[in-house]
C-alpha cells in the first residue's frame, strides 16, 4: 500500500528553520555549527523513528528538504516558498555544560504554519501536536481542528517569551496534553487532562488521572548540543501514545530519546545514535 494513502496517527504542526550555534570550548576558543532547526523538525524527526508522522510546516526557497525525506515523515504538509527566506536562530552557548545561551532570531512570520496549511486528508488524524508559536496562532488552529475533528487529541507547548501571557493560558486550557517547563507555574495549573512537566536535565513529572509521578533522566556530563531536546521529547511522547502506548511507557521512552539527542549536534543524527547505543549495550 502506498504510504501516501495512509494517514499518520500523529500530525505535527510547527516551524522549520536553520539553527546556527556558537560553541565555546574549554580553552575559550569557539566554532560554529549550522543544523536543521525549528520545533516542527526537532519534534517530527525523532518521533518518526517509531511510527510514521505527518509534518505541517513552511520553509523558504533556501531550505533543502532532501535530508528530511530519509525519515519516516509524511511531507504532504511541508510547503516550500521559493521567494521567502527560511527562519534562522543564532545561539551563543556561554557555559561548558551548554545550559546557558543567548539567542538571536531572524524569524520569518510569513512562514508560520496555519490551519490552512494542513492537507485535508491530515484533518482525519487522531492526534495533533502544535509546537511553539504565537498563542494566537495556536488558538486558531485548535478551534478549527475542534470544529472539523471534535474527537482529536491535541497537545501543545510554548516557550519562555509567551508563557506568562493570558492567551497562552487560554490555549493550554483548550488542549488534552500540555507540555510545561517547570518555571511556568501559571501553565502548570491549566485544565489540560494530561500534563508533562519538564524539569530539564533531571527528567519530567507526569500528571494525569493515574499518575503524579516523577520520571528521572540520565544526567549527561558532556552535553554537546541540547537545542531542541524538549521538542524531541514532546514529539516522541505524542507519537507513542498516538500509536497505543500508555502515558507512562511513552514518557520513559521520550526521556531516553531526548537524552540521546543532546549527545551530538542538531537532531538528524538521532536514528544513527539510537542504533549505536543499542549496539554498545549488546
Long-range contacts (C-beta under 8 A, 24 or more apart in sequence): 3-52, 3-74, 4-74, 4-76, 6-52, 7-54, 7-121, 7-122, 7-124, 7-125, 8-51, 8-52, 8-53, 8-54, 8-74, 8-122, 8-125, 9-51, 9-125, 9-126, 9-127, 9-239, 9-242, 9-243, 10-47, 10-51, 10-53, 10-54, 10-125, 10-126, 10-127, 10-128, 10-129, 10-238, 10-239, 10-242, 10-243, 11-53, 11-54, 11-55, 11-56, 11-77, 11-118, 11-122, 11-125, 11-127, 11-128, 11-129, 12-40, 12-43, 12-44, 12-47, 12-53, 12-54, 12-55, 12-56, 12-128, 12-129, 12-131, 12-235, 12-238, 13-40, 13-56, 13-57, 13-113, 13-117, 13-118, 13-128, 13-129, 13-130, 13-131, 13-141, 14-38, 14-39, 14-40, 14-41, 14-43, 14-44, 14-55, 14-56, 14-57, 14-113, 14-129, 14-130, 14-131, 14-132, 14-133, 14-231, 15-39, 15-40, 15-41, 15-57, 15-58, 15-87, 15-111, 15-112, 15-113, 15-131, 15-132, 15-133, 16-40, 16-41, 16-57, 16-58, 16-59, 16-63, 16-78, 16-86, 16-87, 16-111, 17-41, 17-59, 17-86, 17-87, 17-88, 17-89, 17-107, 18-63, 18-86, 18-87, 18-88, 18-89, 19-88, 19-89, 19-91, 19-227, 19-228, 19-266, 20-88, 20-89, 20-90, 20-91, 21-90, 21-91, 21-92, 21-93, 21-225, 21-227, 21-265, 22-90, 22-91, 22-92, 22-93, 23-93, 23-98, 23-225, 24-92, 24-93, 24-94, 24-95, 24-96, 26-96, 33-225, 33-265, 33-266, 35-225, 35-227, 35-265, 35-266, 35-267, 35-268, 36-67, 36-68, 36-266, 36-267, 36-268, 37-89, 37-227, 37-228, 37-266, 38-87, 39-131, 39-132, 39-133, 39-157, 39-228, 39-231, 40-113, 40-131, 41-68, 41-228, 41-267, 42-227, 42-228, 42-231, 42-232, 42-235, 42-267, 43-129, 43-131, 43-228, 43-231, 43-232, 43-234, 43-235, 43-238, 44-71, 44-73, 44-235, 45-71, 45-73, 45-232, 45-235, 45-267, 45-268, 45-270, 46-232, 46-235, 46-236, 46-257, 46-258, 46-261, 46-267, 46-270, 47-235, 47-236, 47-238, 47-239, 48-72, 48-73, 48-239, 49-236, 49-257, 49-270, 49-271, 49-274, 50-236, 50-239, 50-240, 50-243, 50-253, 51-239, 51-240, 51-242, 51-243, 53-235, 53-239, 54-122, 54-125, 56-113, 56-117, 56-118, 56-119, 56-122, 57-113, 57-117, 58-84, 58-111, 58-112, 58-113, 58-117, 59-84, 59-86, 59-111, 60-84, 60-85, 60-86, 60-87, 60-108, 60-111, 61-85, 62-86, 67-268, 71-271, 76-119, 76-121, 76-122, 77-117, 77-118, 77-119, 77-122, 79-117, 81-110, 81-111, 84-108, 84-110, 84-111, 86-111, 87-111, 91-227, 97-223, 98-223, 98-224, 98-225, 98-226, 98-262, 99-201, 99-223, 99-226, 112-137, 113-137, 114-140, 114-141, 115-140, 115-141, 115-144, 115-145, 123-148, 123-149, 124-149, 125-149, 125-152, 126-151, 126-152, 126-153, 126-242, 127-152, 127-153, 127-154, 127-155, 127-238, 127-239, 127-241, 127-242, 128-152, 128-153, 128-154, 128-155, 129-154, 129-155, 129-156, 129-234, 129-235, 129-238, 130-154, 130-155, 130-156, 130-157, 130-175, 131-157, 131-231, 131-234, 132-157, 132-158, 132-159, 132-162, 132-231, 134-162, 135-162, 135-165, 135-167, 135-168, 135-170, 135-171, 136-167, 138-171, 139-167, 139-170, 139-171, 139-174, 142-171, 142-174, 142-175, 143-174, 146-174, 153-177, 153-241, 153-242, 155-179, 155-234, 155-238, 157-230, 157-231, 157-234, 158-184, 158-187, 163-187, 177-238, 177-241, 179-230, 179-233, 179-234, 179-237, 181-230, 194-247, 196-233, 196-234, 196-237, 196-251, 198-230, 198-233, 203-255, 204-233, 204-251, 204-255, 206-247, 206-248, 206-251, 208-247, 210-247, 210-248, 211-247, 211-248, 213-248, 215-248, 215-251, 215-252, 215-255, 216-255, 217-255, 217-258, 217-259, 218-256, 218-259, 220-259, 220-262, 220-263, 223-262, 223-263, 224-262, 224-263, 224-264, 224-265, 225-262, 225-264, 225-265, 225-266, 226-261, 226-262, 227-266, 228-261, 228-266, 228-267, 229-258, 229-259, 229-261, 229-262, 230-258, 232-257, 232-258, 232-261, 232-267, 232-270, 233-257, 233-258
